[in-house]
Amino acid sequence: MAMASEPIPSSFAPGELRTKILRKCRESMATKEQFFTDHADRIAECAAAMARAFDHGAHLSWATAAVPAMPPTSRSNSCTRSLKNGPLFPPWL
């Protein structure tokens, strides 16, 4: 995890450290919320594709260290296409 860029002073004014911690927490929460707001549909598509694969007997395999990235040709099936090239999907899908 990345460390803060500003040095940590040896002492803070009363409440200053608490204020900084809460500000950082709000920033982190806002970043996460923005990510999931922007990508919720794609995450749901991927989860559904994985569920269908599991329903057909597929399983996760950690034997492969890396799965090559495939550039998506369309948003609607890019998740399925990428997953089919990885260890999750059997070749017949």
Backbone hydrogen bonds, N-H to C=O, Kabsch-Sander energy under -0.5 kcal/mol:
donor,donor_aa,acceptor,acceptor_aa,energy
16,E,13,A,-2.4
17,L,13,A,-0.6
19,T,15,G,-2.4
20,K,16,E,-2.3
21,I,17,L,-2.6
22,L,18,R,-2.5
23,R,19,T,-2.2
24,K,20,K,-2.4
25,C,21,I,-2.3
26,R,22,L,-2.3
27,E,23,R,-2.3
28,S,24,K,-2.4
29,M,25,C,-2.5
30,A,26,R,-2.4
31,T,27,E,-2.1
32,K,28,S,-2.2
33,E,29,M,-2.7
34,Q,30,A,-2.4
35,F,31,T,-2.2
36,F,32,K,-2.5
37,T,33,E,-2.3
38,D,34,Q,-2.5
39,H,35,F,-2.0
40,A,36,F,-1.2
43,I,39,H,-2.5
44,A,40,A,-2.5
45,E,41,D,-2.2
46,C,42,R,-2.4
47,A,43,I,-2.6
48,A,44,A,-2.4
49,A,45,E,-2.3
50,M,46,C,-2.5
51,A,47,A,-2.5
52,R,48,A,-2.4
53,A,49,A,-2.0
54,F,50,M,-2.8
55,D,51,A,-2.4
56,H,52,R,-1.1
56,H,53,A,-0.6
57,G,54,F,-1.8
58,A,53,A,-2.6
59,H,88,L,-0.5
65,A,63,A,-0.5
77,N,74,S,-0.5
78,S,74,S,-0.8
81,R,77,N,-2.4
82,S,78,S,-2.3
83,L,79,C,-2.7
84,K,80,T,-2.5
85,N,81,R,-0.9
85,N,82,S,-0.5
86,G,83,L,-1.7
89,F,83,L,-0.9
93,L,90,P,-1.8
